[in-house]
Amino acid sequence: MKFQALFFLLLLTCMYLSLAQGSYGNCCLGHVRWMKSGPKKSVESYRMQETDGDCNMRAVVFLMKMRPQHKKQRTICANPNEDWVQDLMVNVDRRNQKQN
């Protein structure tokens, strides 16, 4: 009986841990320190990640232009307090306004 209870508890713990790991799927877990000028030109848009819900750090998530060889859109996470990040956000906004 003790073995069955222990096995059941172990099973529930494993299920809980697997669900907890899946909750960070769309969250930034770190920031890049800088970005070369080439990739900066490939930034298509950005979104802000706040510390609510599942994500535990503020970040600017830059969405890169899709390339045919990539199946998913590439993202780069940066610190919103950095000057180069704020400048890049302004440049992306200007670029997108010119296109509209």
MARVEX-562368 format. One record per atom (N, C-alpha, C): residue in one letter; residue number from 1; atom name; z, y, x. Coordinates in steps of 0.2 Angstrom, whole numbers, padded with zeros to 4 digits. Each point is the difference from the previous one (the first is absolute). Last residue first. Layout:
a, NUM, CA, Z, Y, X
...
REM end
This chain:
n, 100, N, -0220, 0261, 0016
n, 100, CA, 0000, 0000, -0008
n, 100, C, -0003, 0006, -0002
q, 99, N, 0002, -0005, 0023
q, 99, CA, -0004, -0005, -0003
q, 99, C, 0000, 0001, -0007
k, 98, N, 0014, 0014, 0013
k, 98, CA, -0007, 0001, 0001
k, 98, C, -0005, -0005, -0003
q, 97, N, 0024, -0003, -0001
q, 97, CA, -0002, 0005, -0005
q, 97, C, -0008, 0002, 0001
n, 96, N, 0010, -0016, 0015
n, 96, CA, -0001, -0003, -0007
n, 96, C, -0002, 0006, -0005
r, 95, N, 0005, 0006, 0022
r, 95, CA, -0006, -0005, 0000
r, 95, C, -0001, -0002, -0007
r, 94, N, 0020, 0012, 0004
r, 94, CA, -0006, 0004, 0000
r, 94, C, -0006, -0004, 0000
d, 93, N, 0020, -0012, 0000
d, 93, CA, -0001, 0004, -0006
d, 93, C, -0006, 0004, 0000
v, 92, N, 0005, -0011, 0020
v, 92, CA, -0002, -0005, -0005
v, 92, C, -0001, 0004, -0007
n, 91, N, 0010, 0013, 0017
n, 91, CA, -0007, -0002, 0002
n, 91, C, -0003, -0004, -0005
v, 90, N, 0023, 0003, -0001
v, 90, CA, -0004, 0007, -0002
v, 90, C, -0007, -0002, 0001
m, 89, N, 0014, -0017, 0007
m, 89, CA, 0000, 0001, -0007
m, 89, C, -0004, 0006, -0003
l, 88, N, 0004, -0002, 0024
l, 88, CA, -0005, -0005, -0003
l, 88, C, -0001, 0000, -0007
d, 87, N, 0017, 0013, 0010
d, 87, CA, -0007, 0003, 0001
d, 87, C, -0005, -0005, -0003
q, 86, N, 0022, -0007, 0000
q, 86, CA, -0001, 0005, -0005
q, 86, C, -0007, 0003, 0000
v, 85, N, 0006, -0016, 0016
v, 85, CA, -0001, -0003, -0006
v, 85, C, -0001, 0005, -0006
w, 84, N, 0005, 0007, 0022
w, 84, CA, -0006, -0002, 0000
w, 84, C, -0002, -0004, -0007
d, 83, N, 0022, 0009, 0005
d, 83, CA, -0005, 0005, -0001
d, 83, C, -0007, -0003, -0001
e, 82, N, 0022, -0014, -0008
e, 82, CA, -0003, 0002, 0006
e, 82, C, -0006, 0005, -0001
n, 81, N, 0015, -0011, -0017
n, 81, CA, 0003, 0006, 0003
n, 81, C, -0004, 0002, 0007
p, 80, N, -0005, -0020, -0014
p, 80, CA, -0002, 0007, -0003
p, 80, C, 0003, 0006, 0003
n, 79, N, -0007, -0024, 0011
n, 79, CA, 0006, 0003, -0002
n, 79, C, -0002, 0007, -0003
a, 78, N, -0015, -0023, -0001
a, 78, CA, 0002, 0006, 0004
a, 78, C, 0006, 0003, -0002
c, 77, N, -0019, -0023, -0003
c, 77, CA, 0006, 0003, -0002
c, 77, C, 0003, 0005, 0005
i, 76, N, -0024, -0012, -0008
i, 76, CA, 0004, 0002, 0005
i, 76, C, 0005, 0004, -0002
t, 75, N, -0020, -0020, -0010
t, 75, CA, 0005, 0006, -0001
t, 75, C, 0004, 0001, 0007
r, 74, N, -0024, -0013, -0011
r, 74, CA, 0005, 0001, 0005
r, 74, C, 0004, 0006, -0001
q, 73, N, -0013, -0017, -0018
q, 73, CA, 0000, 0007, 0003
q, 73, C, 0005, 0001, 0005
k, 72, N, -0012, -0024, -0004
k, 72, CA, 0005, 0004, -0003
k, 72, C, 0000, 0007, 0003
k, 71, N, -0015, -0017, 0007
k, 71, CA, 0001, -0001, -0007
k, 71, C, 0005, 0004, -0004
h, 70, N, -0018, 0004, 0022
h, 70, CA, 0007, 0000, -0002
h, 70, C, 0001, -0002, -0008
q, 69, N, -0021, 0004, 0012
q, 69, CA, 0003, -0006, 0003
q, 69, C, 0007, -0001, -0002
p, 68, N, -0013, 0019, -0006
p, 68, CA, -0003, -0006, -0003
p, 68, C, 0004, -0006, 0002
r, 67, N, 0013, 0023, -0001
r, 67, CA, -0006, -0002, 0004
r, 67, C, -0002, -0007, -0003
m, 66, N, 0014, 0023, -0010
m, 66, CA, -0001, -0007, 0000
m, 66, C, -0006, -0002, 0005
k, 65, N, 0017, 0021, 0003
k, 65, CA, -0006, -0001, -0003
k, 65, C, -0001, -0008, 0001
m, 64, N, 0025, 0008, 0000
m, 64, CA, -0006, 0001, 0004
m, 64, C, -0006, -0002, -0004
l, 63, N, 0026, 0010, -0006
l, 63, CA, -0005, -0005, -0002
l, 63, C, -0006, 0001, 0004
f, 62, N, 0027, 0007, 0004
f, 62, CA, -0007, 0002, 0000
f, 62, C, -0004, -0006, -0001
v, 61, N, 0026, 0007, -0005
v, 61, CA, -0005, -0005, 0000
v, 61, C, -0007, 0002, 0000
v, 60, N, 0026, 0011, 0006
v, 60, CA, -0007, 0001, -0003
v, 60, C, -0004, -0006, 0002
a, 59, N, 0028, 0000, -0004
a, 59, CA, -0006, -0001, 0004
a, 59, C, -0006, 0003, -0003
r, 58, N, 0029, -0006, -0002
r, 58, CA, -0006, 0004, -0001
r, 58, C, -0005, 0000, 0004
m, 57, N, 0017, -0021, -0006
m, 57, CA, -0001, 0006, 0005
m, 57, C, -0006, 0004, -0003
n, 56, N, 0008, -0021, -0010
n, 56, CA, 0006, 0003, 0002
n, 56, C, -0001, 0006, 0006
c, 55, N, -0011, -0015, -0024
c, 55, CA, -0002, 0003, 0007
c, 55, C, 0006, 0004, 0003
d, 54, N, -0001, -0010, -0023
d, 54, CA, 0000, -0005, 0006
d, 54, C, 0000, 0003, 0007
g, 53, N, 0006, 0017, -0019
g, 53, CA, -0002, -0007, -0001
g, 53, C, 0001, -0005, 0005
d, 52, N, -0001, 0025, 0007
d, 52, CA, 0002, -0003, -0006
d, 52, C, -0003, -0007, -0001
t, 51, N, -0003, 0018, 0018
t, 51, CA, 0005, -0005, 0001
t, 51, C, 0003, -0003, -0006
e, 50, N, -0026, 0009, 0004
e, 50, CA, 0007, 0003, 0000
e, 50, C, 0005, -0006, 0001
q, 49, N, -0027, 0006, 0006
q, 49, CA, 0004, -0005, -0001
q, 49, C, 0007, 0003, 0000
m, 48, N, -0026, 0010, -0004
m, 48, CA, 0007, 0001, 0003
m, 48, C, 0004, -0006, -0002
r, 47, N, -0028, 0002, 0005
r, 47, CA, 0005, 0001, -0005
r, 47, C, 0007, 0000, 0003
y, 46, N, -0028, 0004, 0006
y, 46, CA, 0006, -0001, 0001
y, 46, C, 0005, 0000, -0006
s, 45, N, -0028, -0002, 0010
s, 45, CA, 0005, 0003, -0005
s, 45, C, 0006, -0002, 0003
e, 44, N, -0019, -0004, 0013
e, 44, CA, -0003, 0002, -0006
e, 44, C, 0004, 0003, -0005
v, 43, N, -0003, -0004, 0028
v, 43, CA, 0005, 0000, -0005
v, 43, C, -0004, 0003, -0007
s, 42, N, -0010, -0002, 0022
s, 42, CA, -0001, -0005, -0004
s, 42, C, 0005, 0000, -0006
k, 41, N, 0001, 0015, 0019
k, 41, CA, -0006, 0001, -0004
k, 41, C, -0001, -0005, -0005
k, 40, N, 0017, -0003, 0015
k, 40, CA, 0002, 0006, -0005
k, 40, C, -0006, 0001, -0004
p, 39, N, -0002, -0016, 0017
p, 39, CA, 0003, -0002, -0006
p, 39, C, 0001, 0005, -0005
g, 38, N, -0008, 0007, 0021
g, 38, CA, -0005, -0004, -0003
g, 38, C, 0003, -0003, -0007
s, 37, N, 0014, 0013, 0016
s, 37, CA, -0004, 0004, -0005
s, 37, C, -0006, -0004, -0003
k, 36, N, 0024, -0011, 0006
k, 36, CA, -0005, 0003, 0004
k, 36, C, -0005, 0004, -0005
m, 35, N, 0027, -0004, -0003
m, 35, CA, -0006, -0003, -0002
m, 35, C, -0006, 0004, 0004
w, 34, N, 0029, -0005, 0000
w, 34, CA, -0005, 0005, 0000
w, 34, C, -0007, -0004, -0002
r, 33, N, 0022, -0010, -0002
r, 33, CA, 0002, 0006, 0003
r, 33, C, -0005, 0006, 0001
v, 32, N, 0005, -0020, -0020
v, 32, CA, -0004, 0001, 0006
v, 32, C, 0002, 0007, 0003
h, 31, N, 0017, -0015, -0016
h, 31, CA, -0005, 0006, 0001
h, 31, C, -0004, -0001, 0006
g, 30, N, 0013, -0019, -0018
g, 30, CA, 0001, 0004, 0006
g, 30, C, -0006, 0006, 0000
l, 29, N, 0003, -0016, -0018
l, 29, CA, 0006, -0002, 0004
l, 29, C, 0001, 0004, 0006
c, 28, N, -0013, 0003, -0025
c, 28, CA, -0001, 0001, 0007
c, 28, C, 0007, -0002, 0003
c, 27, N, -0010, -0011, -0023
c, 27, CA, 0004, 0005, 0003
c, 27, C, -0001, 0001, 0007
n, 26, N, -0009, -0016, -0018
n, 26, CA, -0003, 0007, 0001
n, 26, C, 0004, 0005, 0003
g, 25, N, 0008, -0023, -0002
g, 25, CA, -0007, 0000, 0001
g, 25, C, -0003, 0006, 0001
y, 24, N, 0024, -0008, -0004
y, 24, CA, -0002, 0006, 0005
y, 24, C, -0008, -0001, 0001
s, 23, N, 0012, -0015, -0014
s, 23, CA, 0001, 0006, -0003
s, 23, C, -0002, 0006, 0005
g, 22, N, 0001, -0024, 0005
g, 22, CA, -0006, 0002, -0003
g, 22, C, 0001, 0007, -0003
q, 21, N, 0018, -0011, 0010
q, 21, CA, -0005, 0002, 0005
q, 21, C, -0006, 0002, -0003
a, 20, N, 0017, -0007, -0014
a, 20, CA, 0002, 0006, 0003
a, 20, C, -0005, 0002, 0005
l, 19, N, -0002, -0021, -0011
l, 19, CA, -0002, 0006, -0004
l, 19, C, 0002, 0006, 0003
s, 18, N, 0006, -0019, 0011
s, 18, CA, -0008, 0000, 0000
s, 18, C, -0002, 0006, -0005
l, 17, N, 0023, -0005, 0002
l, 17, CA, -0002, 0003, 0007
l, 17, C, -0008, 0000, -0001
y, 16, N, 0011, -0011, -0018
y, 16, CA, 0002, 0007, 0000
y, 16, C, -0003, 0004, 0007
m, 15, N, -0003, -0023, -0002
m, 15, CA, -0004, 0003, -0005
m, 15, C, 0001, 0008, 0000
c, 14, N, 0014, -0014, 0013
c, 14, CA, -0007, 0000, 0003
c, 14, C, -0005, 0004, -0005
t, 13, N, 0022, -0005, -0007
t, 13, CA, 0000, 0005, 0005
t, 13, C, -0007, 0001, 0003
l, 12, N, 0003, -0017, -0016
l, 12, CA, 0001, 0007, -0003
l, 12, C, 0000, 0006, 0005
l, 11, N, 0001, -0023, 0007
l, 11, CA, -0007, 0001, -0003
l, 11, C, 0000, 0008, -0003
l, 10, N, 0021, -0008, 0009
l, 10, CA, -0005, 0001, 0005
l, 10, C, -0007, 0002, -0003
l, 9, N, 0016, -0007, -0015
l, 9, CA, 0002, 0006, 0003
l, 9, C, -0005, 0002, 0006
f, 8, N, -0002, -0021, -0009
f, 8, CA, -0002, 0005, -0005
f, 8, C, 0002, 0007, 0002
f, 7, N, 0007, -0018, 0013
f, 7, CA, -0007, 0000, 0000
f, 7, C, -0003, 0005, -0004
l, 6, N, 0023, -0004, 0000
l, 6, CA, -0001, 0004, 0006
l, 6, C, -0008, 0000, 0000
a, 5, N, 0009, -0012, -0018
a, 5, CA, 0001, 0007, 0000
a, 5, C, -0002, 0004, 0006
q, 4, N, -0002, -0023, 0001
q, 4, CA, -0005, 0003, -0005
q, 4, C, 0001, 0007, -0001
f, 3, N, 0015, -0012, 0013
f, 3, CA, -0006, 0000, 0004
f, 3, C, -0005, 0004, -0005
k, 2, N, 0021, -0006, -0008
k, 2, CA, 0000, 0006, 0004
k, 2, C, -0006, 0001, 0004
m, 1, N, 0002, -0019, -0014
m, 1, CA, 0000, 0006, -0004
m, 1, C, 0000, 0006, 0004
REM end
